Every structure is written in structure tokens, then in C-alpha cells.
Amino acid sequence: MMRMMLIGMIALSAMAQTKSTKPAARPPAEKQTAASPLPAGAEQVREGVWRFKDSSGKTWIYTKTPFGYTRELEGKRDDSPAAPNFHVVAIEGDTVKFERSTPFGKTVWTRNISELDEREKAVYEAKLQESQKSQQ
């Protein structure tokens, strides 16, 4: 009885070893070419930027970014510096304390008045004008 079991196990082991361990061959994947989001006839302005005038007469600017393409109307981009997203918390002698809210919490920093950059200086001067108006 023991001999029969041993012979059966050897036979099963031999059958298992003869089976191929390679996975089944897959058919070659077709290359998928994503259609370009740029309309036909768009002219390249510079590297990564194209201009296109649609049938309604609007001129669109297409810009390639790492995340895909963006599209905006020509002339709608506001290239002026954005309003600062920070404010003055305190003015103590020659130092100004600023604060900004970020997704990670509040960021606070201090600067000497003589070391302020353009944006900090604009916020500082606005705070001074505001405090002068409130004192009158």
C-alpha cells in the first residue's frame, strides 16, 4: 500500500514538472495614438504654445503642460502680478511681521523694513495707509 502511494506521488510529481510554467502568449498590444487636442490648422507660436482661430472668430491659445494641454482665449490672460496672499500682522519698530495661510497651516515671517521686496513693501504701505485713515 505504501509502495503504491509512493509510486503515485512520483508520477504526479513528474507530470507537474513536464507542464510549461510559461504564461500563455499574448497577442501584441495595438499602439494607441491619442488624438492631438490641437485643432487642425493651429499655428505654433513658440515651443509648447499654439494659436488657433475658430469658426466664430475667437482666437485660442493652446499651451502644452506636463499634465496635458490648456486652452484659453487670447488676451484674457492676466499677466499683471497677482494680489499678494499675505498680510501684515504687526509692525514693531523697524520690523514687519507678515502672515500667510497655506494648505499646511499659517506661515509667519518677519523682515526689516529696509529688506522688504516689492510685494511685501506694497502690503506694508497699504497697511500704513489703512492705519492712518483709521486714526483720523
NORLIN-V994794 format. One record per residue. N is the residue number from 1. RES is the residue in three letters. PHI is phi as a letter, one per 40 degrees, with the letter a starting at -180 (* if undefined). PSI is psi in whole degrees, -180 to 180 (none if undefined). D_LAST is the distance of its C-alpha to the last C-alpha in Angstrom with 2 decimals. Layout:
# NORLIN-V994794
n=N res=RES phi=PHI psi=PSI d_last=D_LAST
n=N res=RES phi=PHI psi=PSI d_last=D_LAST
This chain:
# NORLIN-V994794
n=1 res=MET phi=* psi=-44 d_last=111.15
n=2 res=MET phi=c psi=-37 d_last=108.97
n=3 res=ARG phi=c psi=-41 d_last=110.39
n=4 res=MET phi=c psi=-41 d_last=109.49
n=5 res=MET phi=c psi=-42 d_last=105.88
n=6 res=LEU phi=c psi=-43 d_last=105.67
n=7 res=ILE phi=c psi=-41 d_last=107.16
n=8 res=GLY phi=c psi=-41 d_last=104.76
n=9 res=MET phi=c psi=-39 d_last=101.74
n=10 res=ILE phi=c psi=-41 d_last=102.93
n=11 res=ALA phi=c psi=-43 d_last=103.49
n=12 res=LEU phi=c psi=-40 d_last=99.98
n=13 res=SER phi=c psi=-42 d_last=98.49
n=14 res=ALA phi=c psi=-38 d_last=100.41
n=15 res=MET phi=c psi=-38 d_last=99.26
n=16 res=ALA phi=c psi=-35 d_last=95.62
n=17 res=GLN phi=c psi=-25 d_last=95.87
n=18 res=THR phi=c psi=-17 d_last=97.39
n=19 res=LYS phi=c psi=142 d_last=94.48
n=20 res=SER phi=c psi=136 d_last=91.99
n=21 res=THR phi=c psi=-2 d_last=88.62
n=22 res=LYS phi=c psi=139 d_last=87.01
n=23 res=PRO phi=c psi=159 d_last=84.67
n=24 res=ALA phi=c psi=142 d_last=85.79
n=25 res=ALA phi=c psi=134 d_last=85.03
n=26 res=ARG phi=c psi=147 d_last=82.09
n=27 res=PRO phi=c psi=148 d_last=82.18
n=28 res=PRO phi=c psi=136 d_last=79.95
n=29 res=ALA phi=c psi=139 d_last=76.42
n=30 res=GLU phi=c psi=138 d_last=75.59
n=31 res=LYS phi=c psi=127 d_last=72.86
n=32 res=GLN phi=c psi=118 d_last=69.93
n=33 res=THR phi=b psi=116 d_last=68.12
n=34 res=ALA phi=c psi=134 d_last=64.74
n=35 res=ALA phi=c psi=135 d_last=64.20
n=36 res=SER phi=c psi=134 d_last=61.54
n=37 res=PRO phi=c psi=-6 d_last=58.37
n=38 res=LEU phi=c psi=130 d_last=58.22
n=39 res=PRO phi=c psi=153 d_last=59.61
n=40 res=ALA phi=c psi=134 d_last=62.66
n=41 res=GLY phi=g psi=2 d_last=61.77
n=42 res=ALA phi=c psi=135 d_last=58.47
n=43 res=GLU phi=b psi=137 d_last=58.12
n=44 res=GLN phi=c psi=125 d_last=56.91
n=45 res=VAL phi=c psi=-48 d_last=53.93
n=46 res=ARG phi=a psi=180 d_last=53.91
n=47 res=GLU phi=c psi=123 d_last=55.03
n=48 res=GLY phi=g psi=2 d_last=53.78
n=49 res=VAL phi=b psi=131 d_last=52.20
n=50 res=TRP phi=b psi=155 d_last=53.98
n=51 res=ARG phi=b psi=139 d_last=53.18
n=52 res=PHE phi=a psi=133 d_last=54.90
n=53 res=LYS phi=b psi=121 d_last=54.75
n=54 res=ASP phi=c psi=180 d_last=55.84
n=55 res=SER phi=c psi=-22 d_last=57.84
n=56 res=SER phi=c psi=-1 d_last=54.79
n=57 res=GLY phi=g psi=-1 d_last=53.46
n=58 res=LYS phi=c psi=141 d_last=50.65
n=59 res=THR phi=b psi=125 d_last=50.53
n=60 res=TRP phi=b psi=143 d_last=50.10
n=61 res=ILE phi=b psi=123 d_last=49.40
n=62 res=TYR phi=b psi=131 d_last=51.33
n=63 res=THR phi=b psi=131 d_last=50.39
n=64 res=LYS phi=c psi=126 d_last=52.62
n=65 res=THR phi=b psi=170 d_last=50.92
n=66 res=PRO phi=c psi=-17 d_last=52.59
n=67 res=PHE phi=b psi=5 d_last=52.28
n=68 res=GLY phi=h psi=-157 d_last=53.75
n=69 res=TYR phi=b psi=146 d_last=52.56
n=70 res=THR phi=b psi=155 d_last=49.24
n=71 res=ARG phi=b psi=132 d_last=48.96
n=72 res=GLU phi=a psi=156 d_last=46.00
n=73 res=LEU phi=c psi=141 d_last=45.71
n=74 res=GLU phi=c psi=137 d_last=45.59
n=75 res=GLY phi=g psi=-8 d_last=42.23
n=76 res=LYS phi=c psi=-16 d_last=40.34
n=77 res=ARG phi=c psi=132 d_last=39.57
n=78 res=ASP phi=c psi=101 d_last=35.96
n=79 res=ASP phi=c psi=1 d_last=36.36
n=80 res=SER phi=c psi=152 d_last=32.68
n=81 res=PRO phi=c psi=138 d_last=31.21
n=82 res=ALA phi=c psi=155 d_last=30.17
n=83 res=ALA phi=c psi=137 d_last=26.68
n=84 res=PRO phi=c psi=146 d_last=26.55
n=85 res=ASN phi=b psi=31 d_last=27.48
n=86 res=PHE phi=b psi=166 d_last=25.57
n=87 res=HIS phi=a psi=166 d_last=22.06
n=88 res=VAL phi=c psi=130 d_last=20.32
n=89 res=VAL phi=c psi=-44 d_last=20.89
n=90 res=ALA phi=a psi=152 d_last=19.78
n=91 res=ILE phi=b psi=117 d_last=19.02
n=92 res=GLU phi=b psi=100 d_last=21.10
n=93 res=GLY phi=g psi=-119 d_last=21.58
n=94 res=ASP phi=c psi=7 d_last=23.34
n=95 res=THR phi=b psi=147 d_last=24.14
n=96 res=VAL phi=b psi=134 d_last=22.57
n=97 res=LYS phi=b psi=123 d_last=23.99
n=98 res=PHE phi=b psi=159 d_last=24.65
n=99 res=GLU phi=a psi=142 d_last=26.26
n=100 res=ARG phi=b psi=137 d_last=28.45
n=101 res=SER phi=c psi=133 d_last=30.55
n=102 res=THR phi=b psi=168 d_last=34.17
n=103 res=PRO phi=c psi=-18 d_last=37.33
n=104 res=PHE phi=b psi=8 d_last=38.29
n=105 res=GLY phi=h psi=-171 d_last=35.14
n=106 res=LYS phi=c psi=141 d_last=31.85
n=107 res=THR phi=b psi=128 d_last=31.87
n=108 res=VAL phi=b psi=137 d_last=29.55
n=109 res=TRP phi=a psi=157 d_last=29.52
n=110 res=THR phi=b psi=149 d_last=27.73
n=111 res=ARG phi=b psi=150 d_last=27.61
n=112 res=ASN phi=c psi=144 d_last=26.95
n=113 res=ILE phi=d psi=-36 d_last=24.24
n=114 res=SER phi=c psi=-14 d_last=27.05
n=115 res=GLU phi=b psi=7 d_last=29.21
n=116 res=LEU phi=c psi=139 d_last=26.98
n=117 res=ASP phi=c psi=-180 d_last=28.76
n=118 res=GLU phi=d psi=-47 d_last=27.35
n=119 res=ARG phi=c psi=-44 d_last=26.31
n=120 res=GLU phi=c psi=-39 d_last=24.78
n=121 res=LYS phi=c psi=-41 d_last=22.89
n=122 res=ALA phi=c psi=-42 d_last=21.55
n=123 res=VAL phi=c psi=-41 d_last=20.39
n=124 res=TYR phi=c psi=-47 d_last=18.88
n=125 res=GLU phi=c psi=-37 d_last=16.92
n=126 res=ALA phi=c psi=-39 d_last=15.72
n=127 res=LYS phi=c psi=-40 d_last=14.58
n=128 res=LEU phi=c psi=-44 d_last=12.69
n=129 res=GLN phi=c psi=-41 d_last=10.93
n=130 res=GLU phi=c psi=-43 d_last=10.29
n=131 res=SER phi=c psi=-33 d_last=8.91
n=132 res=GLN phi=c psi=-39 d_last=6.56
n=133 res=LYS phi=c psi=-39 d_last=5.39
n=134 res=SER phi=c psi=-23 d_last=5.55
n=135 res=GLN phi=c psi=-21 d_last=3.82
n=136 res=GLN phi=c psi=none d_last=0.00
